[in-house]
Every structure is written in C-alpha cells, then in structure tokens.
Amino acid sequence: MKKSAIICLAGSVLAVSGAALAVPPGLPHQKVGLWQQTMARDGTTMSAASSQVCFDAAAEDKMSVFGQQMANKMCQSQKVVHNLDGSWSSDSTCSLGSAMTISGHTVVTGDFNSKITITTISMATGAPVTTLNGRHQIVITATWLGPCKAGQRGGDMIMSNGMKINMMDTLNGMHSGTPAH
C-alpha cells in the first residue's frame, strides 16, 4: 500500500473519530463483527483504501466513527450533534505527528447495524505527502458483512491487497510513541 494511502486512511480515521469528546447521551455504536469499508477522496474511489475491519467491543470503542480513546489523545472536538434528520455531525481538529493537522466537519448517516456513510470535509496542513494538504472531501461507506472470520481479532484490518494490520496495535503505538508490531 502506498504511504499516501496509509496517511490518508489514518488521517480520515482521525478526522472522523475526533467527534467523541462532547458526546450526547445515546451515542450510536457500530455492530460488532466484520465491516467492509470503501473510501473515496474528492470523488475518486481509492482502491488501496478499501478494507475489511473486524470490530469487537474494545475496537469499536476506540476505532469506530465516534471512537473515544483516539479522540481524547489526538483530537480536540467541539461537539457531536444528533440532527433532526437522524444523522450525526461533528467538528474536530486532530494532530498526526508533530506537524500534520487535520480539521474536519463530519456527517454520519445510515444504520449502525448494517450500513453507514461517513462524509468528512477536511483541511489538512503539514502532511509529509503534499497532495494530502488542502481541502478534501472523504466519503467512507461501511457495510456490515457478518461475524469476524476465524482467527481475526478486534482491530484487524485487511486491505484490498491482502495486507493485514491491526489498527489497535497501530493506535496504541501512536499513543505510546513506540512503533506498532
């Protein structure tokens, strides 16, 4: 996977997850299990950013659309709002490393048990890959496939090229300052 796709994916997760600091009661949770995710950036589907993610309760708490742990460490958020049309929206600013900052407005629609769409308008600065800087629209569509596959653990992400990483390990490494395994 290209470095820019990984940075974009991580940045998108940060921008979307930054929504969790001022959460209202009744915040929705994604159904645990295996979710298929596709991402489009500025209207172009990013085949390298298509993935399947296994969510158990702990991974859903940290990595999902409103993942609190990541937000508390890397993002500052103003609020999460449950809109009259049933959607959720948030504004956040997240730091990725010492120089990269991503600010975003996110709207989440759909059914957290089967399919959600996450649309973020973001502004990135300080990215090591200059094409990531500036204003971008990122749309992530996540569809529940069923239970996680045998041998998968919460946080396992399988990219379209077959590469497997555990996002929980990656996030824990980012928080502790040590590289993930």
N, C-alpha and C positions, 0 to 999 in steps of 0.2 A: 504494500500500500504506500502511496506517495506520502511524504512528510506533510505536504499541504493538506491532504485529505484528513490525516490524523489530527492536525491542528484545527482544521475546520470543524471536525466532529467534536473534538474536545471543547472548542470554543462555543459550539452550538449547545452542547450539554450544559456548559456553564451559564450561558445566557438564559436558557430555558429553566435551569434548576435554580437560578438566583431568585426565583419568585417566592421562596419559602419563609422569609424571616417574619413577616407580619401576617401570618395565615389566619383566615377566619375559621370559625368552628365549622366542622363538616367538610373539611377539605377532602376531595376525592383521592382514591388510591387506585393505581392500576392493578388489575387482577394478576395474581402471581402466575407464573408459567412462562412460556416461550412466546416472545413477540417478534414479529418481522418488522423491521424499520427501513424505510427508504427516505432519502434526503434529496431535496432539490435546492440548489443555491442560485438565486437570481433567475429562476425559471428553468434551469437546466438540471435534470436528474443526474446525480453523482453516483455512477455505478460503483465506484470504490467505497462509497459511504453507505451502501446497502448492507444490512446486517441482521442477524438474529441475536436477541438478547434474552438470557434466562434471568427472570426476576424471582427470587424468593422474597420473603417479607423484609429481610435486612437490606437486600439490594434495592428493593422498591423504595424503602425509606430513604436511602442515600442517593439513588440514581434516577429515580423516576422524575416525571415532569415537575414535581414540587419537592425534590429531594432536599431535606433539611440539613443534613450534615455537611454536604458540599457547600451549600449556600452560606452557612454560618462561618465557614473558614475562608471562602474565596470571594464571596459576593455580598454586596450591600443592596438591600431591596427596600423600596418604599412601601409596597403593599401588594396583596393579592386580592382581586375583586371577583366575586361571583356575579356575573352580569345578568340582567333580566332575561336575556335570550337563552340562558343556561350555560353559556360559555364562561370561561375563566380568563382573566387577563392580569398581567403583572408588568412591572418595570424593574429593571435591575442593572447594576453595574458590577462586573466581575473582573478580577485580575488573574491573569495566567502568566506566572513568572513575574519577573521584576519590571518588565517593560510593556507587556501586552495588556490592554484594557479593552473590554467589550461591554458596551451598553446596549440594552435592548428593550423593546416592547414586545411582549408575547401574548398571543391569544390561543387558548386551547379549546377545541370543540370536539364533540363526539361522546361516545360511551366508553368509560374507563374499563369496562369488562370485555369489550370486543374491538373497538377501533377508535383511535383519536388522531386528530390532526393538530399539530403544533406549528403556528406561524410566528416567526420572530423577525422583526425589522431590527437590524443591529448596526452599530457603528463601532468598528474596531480600529485601534491605533496601536502602534508599536509591535505589530506582528513581524516575526522573522521572515515570513514569506510576504513580500509587499503586495501581492494580489489579494491578500486577505484583508488589508487595510481598507477603510472606507465604509460606505453604507451598503448593506446587503440584506436581501430577504432570504430567509431559510425556512423551508417547509419540511417538517418531518411527519411522515404518516406511519403510525404504528398499528399493526393488526395482530390480535391475539391468535396464536396458532394452536394452543393446547398446552398440556403439561410440558415441562422441560424434558429434554431427552435424557436417557440413561447416561450417567457419568457426568452430566453437567451440574455445575454449582452456581449459586446466585452470583450474578455479575459476569458470567461467561458471555463473551460477545464473539460471534463467529462472523467474520467479514465475508464479502462475496467471493473473495479469492481463496477462502478456506482458512485464512489465518485466524487463530484463536487467541484472544487476550481476555484477561479477567479485569474488568473495569474497577471492581472493588479493590484489587491489588494496586491498580494504577492510581486510584484516588487516594488510597492510604499512603502510597509512596509520595504523592504530591503534597499531602498534608505533613508528612514527617520529614520531607526533604531528602529522603533516600529513594533510589531508583526502585521501581517495581520489578518483580521477578516475572 
